[in-house]
Amino acid sequence: MYAAVAHVVEVVTGGKWLGDFLRERIWIPLGMNETYLSLEEGEKAGVEISRGYKYKYNVNNNNNHTGQTGGGEEEGEYEDVGYDHWDRGRGAGMILSSASDYAKWVRAMIKRNSSSSPISQEGYASLLGAHSIVLPTGVPPVETAPVTYGLGWMIHVYRGELIVEHTGAQPGFATLVLFLPDRGFGVTVFSNSLLGGGGAMSVLAYHLVDEFLGVPVEERVDWVKK
């Protein structure tokens, strides 16, 4: 559906490439000068582009490879998988960015009344409104109410606080963006390992949320175990 939206934008704007549209309408107004929608752009700009990694297990030939620890697998090592850019997936992601630039984007999502925001108040209402139900009942302890989906954002309640978040992934990389709109607090975590990094970034993000909310240590969830 995001690839379809990207195509619609490019058609409606008379064939303007999505990367140019995003730069003119969002990135430049927010001062995001280290953000690109193509690997070629990033390389021409001379920025250091992260490389992705996957964990390659050493497999015992007497057992089948199960994809999990155990089952004949022994300790292995990380393998460089570089950076694989899928142009056709540009509506769903594929954006190269920096931590500082992404902080500007999250700040814009939190401070929606800013006069410098490139998105209208009607646009924000649509982005963060519940358009579909993901889970009719929440899954404690993370969700204590139904989980809904806005326009590209998962919306749920944690410890009585509204949380807006979404993850991203491609071979060798994982991302998580999370913010509490009513509290003015946001977290972004980037990892250059998909599976291990994907788990670690959730543990880190919710640890930071617990720290921010002042949740007593004895009441906190063991995020690593979960």
Wavefront OBJ file of the C-alpha trace (Angstrom):
o trace
v 0.000 0.000 0.000
v 2.900 2.374 0.647
v 4.390 1.646 -2.769
v 0.989 2.503 -4.226
v 0.895 5.800 -2.320
v 4.397 6.670 -3.560
v 3.223 6.043 -7.120
v 0.150 8.236 -6.593
v 2.300 11.107 -5.281
v 4.612 10.892 -8.277
v 1.686 10.852 -10.715
v -0.250 13.687 -9.069
v 2.857 15.890 -8.965
v 3.440 15.425 -12.681
v 6.145 12.794 -12.420
v 8.180 14.354 -9.618
v 10.357 11.740 -7.940
v 9.239 10.964 -4.377
v 12.671 11.875 -2.974
v 12.424 15.399 -4.429
v 8.873 15.754 -3.128
v 9.875 14.748 0.409
v 12.926 17.012 0.358
v 10.929 20.056 -0.744
v 7.890 19.478 1.460
v 9.368 17.960 4.645
v 13.132 17.629 4.871
v 14.187 21.157 3.886
v 11.502 22.872 6.045
v 12.686 20.816 9.035
v 16.370 21.371 8.340
v 16.971 17.703 7.611
v 20.120 18.047 5.521
v 21.463 14.509 6.013
v 18.510 12.577 4.638
v 18.276 10.854 1.238
v 15.925 8.519 -0.599
v 18.571 6.884 -2.742
v 21.900 5.265 -2.097
v 23.378 7.235 -4.998
v 22.384 10.540 -3.376
v 24.009 9.593 -0.111
v 27.189 8.488 -1.831
v 27.396 11.718 -3.852
v 26.946 13.732 -0.667
v 29.962 11.960 0.780
v 28.198 10.840 3.967
v 29.310 7.710 5.780
v 26.688 5.049 5.079
v 26.205 2.332 7.647
v 26.675 -1.269 6.588
v 24.279 -4.008 7.630
v 25.183 -7.276 9.326
v 23.580 -10.633 9.934
v 24.554 -13.262 12.446
v 25.822 -16.398 10.747
v 25.730 -19.490 12.932
v 28.240 -22.270 12.710
v 26.053 -25.291 12.045
v 26.747 -28.785 13.306
v 26.440 -31.046 10.264
v 24.724 -33.702 12.371
v 21.704 -31.476 12.884
v 19.368 -29.411 10.758
v 19.563 -25.644 10.743
v 16.504 -24.459 12.663
v 16.960 -20.708 12.604
v 17.028 -20.642 16.397
v 19.784 -21.100 18.932
v 20.271 -24.761 19.688
v 19.324 -27.449 17.207
v 22.914 -28.094 16.220
v 23.961 -24.456 16.015
v 27.057 -23.216 17.709
v 28.433 -19.761 18.285
v 29.040 -17.983 14.998
v 29.933 -14.502 13.855
v 28.471 -11.435 12.208
v 28.634 -11.255 8.425
v 28.721 -7.972 6.498
v 25.735 -7.766 4.118
v 26.445 -4.191 3.014
v 23.469 -2.035 2.082
v 20.753 -3.290 -0.241
v 18.571 -0.435 -1.488
v 15.194 -1.406 -2.960
v 13.978 1.503 -5.057
v 10.524 -0.006 -5.550
v 10.026 0.016 -1.788
v 10.613 3.755 -1.510
v 7.060 4.467 -0.352
v 7.528 2.133 2.606
v 10.941 3.354 3.698
v 14.406 3.038 2.177
v 15.342 6.467 3.574
v 18.954 7.049 4.566
v 19.120 9.427 7.492
v 21.113 10.400 10.560
v 20.271 10.394 14.249
v 20.239 14.196 14.356
v 17.948 14.481 11.326
v 15.573 11.885 12.668
v 15.370 13.777 15.967
v 14.096 16.760 13.953
v 11.369 14.609 12.396
v 10.256 13.187 15.745
v 10.285 16.682 17.262
v 7.974 17.820 14.454
v 5.608 14.930 15.187
v 5.541 15.852 18.892
v 5.369 19.660 18.586
v 2.484 19.720 16.167
v 1.511 23.338 16.817
v 4.816 24.742 15.621
v 4.423 27.407 12.935
v 7.401 25.916 11.096
v 5.795 22.500 10.768
v 5.455 21.293 7.167
v 2.263 19.380 8.022
v -1.130 20.973 8.634
v -3.113 20.348 11.798
v -5.619 18.403 9.697
v -2.734 16.321 8.402
v -1.513 15.533 11.897
v -5.020 14.576 12.988
v -5.228 12.150 10.097
v -1.725 10.735 10.665
v -2.346 10.037 14.346
v -6.011 9.125 14.153
v -7.123 5.508 14.495
v -8.022 4.238 11.034
v -8.057 0.516 11.767
v -7.950 -1.857 14.717
v -4.809 -3.968 14.951
v -5.642 -5.739 18.223
v -9.164 -5.448 19.695
v -7.716 -6.089 23.151
v -4.257 -5.047 24.225
v -1.474 -7.431 25.181
v -0.240 -6.523 28.686
v 2.018 -5.072 29.842
v 2.851 -3.084 26.734
v -0.716 -2.516 25.531
v -3.490 -1.933 28.045
v -6.091 -0.895 25.466
v -6.924 -1.811 21.872
v -4.037 -1.241 19.460
v -4.921 0.882 16.458
v -3.180 1.991 13.271
v -3.020 5.542 12.016
v -1.348 6.510 8.743
v 1.960 4.727 9.216
v 1.865 4.715 13.033
v 0.938 2.081 15.608
v -1.029 3.716 18.432
v -1.489 2.141 21.856
v -1.546 2.812 25.592
v 1.220 1.845 28.022
v 0.879 2.564 31.757
v -1.891 5.021 30.997
v 0.231 6.908 28.459
v -0.498 7.241 24.759
v 2.382 5.847 22.708
v 2.876 6.235 18.973
v 5.488 4.043 17.332
v 6.578 2.029 14.349
v 9.435 -0.225 13.402
v 11.244 -0.667 10.124
v 13.411 -3.446 8.774
v 15.364 -4.663 5.809
v 18.222 -7.171 5.557
v 20.964 -6.007 7.896
v 19.013 -3.146 9.489
v 16.224 -2.454 11.969
v 14.733 0.777 13.280
v 12.275 1.862 15.948
v 10.665 5.267 16.383
v 8.536 5.873 19.455
v 7.098 8.962 21.085
v 4.676 9.997 23.800
v 2.803 12.909 22.190
v 1.247 14.102 25.450
v 4.587 14.110 27.247
v 6.901 15.592 24.641
v 9.229 12.600 24.814
v 10.539 10.555 21.905
v 13.084 7.838 21.170
v 14.607 6.629 17.932
v 16.852 3.578 17.766
v 18.759 2.419 14.692
v 20.482 -0.950 14.419
v 22.673 -2.414 11.691
v 21.615 -5.943 12.542
v 18.064 -7.051 11.785
v 17.231 -9.879 14.189
v 19.428 -9.206 17.207
v 19.183 -5.468 16.732
v 15.418 -5.641 16.408
v 15.089 -7.159 19.853
v 17.708 -4.945 21.456
v 16.159 -1.699 20.229
v 12.772 -2.551 21.779
v 14.436 -3.389 25.090
v 16.337 -0.096 25.033
v 13.358 2.017 23.962
v 11.025 0.730 26.656
v 13.757 0.963 29.285
v 14.055 4.657 28.392
v 10.265 5.066 28.532
v 10.220 3.480 32.003
v 13.050 5.787 33.084
v 11.222 8.831 31.751
v 7.947 7.851 33.445
v 9.744 7.102 36.711
v 8.411 3.537 36.939
v 9.713 1.928 40.164
v 12.345 -0.709 39.421
v 10.364 -3.427 41.207
v 7.329 -2.748 38.967
v 9.176 -2.817 35.668
v 8.862 -5.521 33.061
v 11.896 -7.683 32.370
v 12.102 -6.538 28.767
v 15.018 -8.806 27.915
v 13.076 -11.852 29.048
v 9.868 -10.720 27.336
l 1 2 3 4 5 6 7 8 9 10 11 12 13 14 15 16 17 18 19 20 21 22 23 24 25 26 27 28 29 30 31 32 33 34 35 36 37 38 39 40 41 42 43 44 45 46 47 48 49 50 51 52 53 54 55 56 57 58 59 60 61 62 63 64 65 66 67 68 69 70 71 72 73 74 75 76 77 78 79 80 81 82 83 84 85 86 87 88 89 90 91 92 93 94 95 96 97 98 99 100 101 102 103 104 105 106 107 108 109 110 111 112 113 114 115 116 117 118 119 120 121 122 123 124 125 126 127 128 129 130 131 132 133 134 135 136 137 138 139 140 141 142 143 144 145 146 147 148 149 150 151 152 153 154 155 156 157 158 159 160 161 162 163 164 165 166 167 168 169 170 171 172 173 174 175 176 177 178 179 180 181 182 183 184 185 186 187 188 189 190 191 192 193 194 195 196 197 198 199 200 201 202 203 204 205 206 207 208 209 210 211 212 213 214 215 216 217 218 219 220 221 222 223 224 225 226
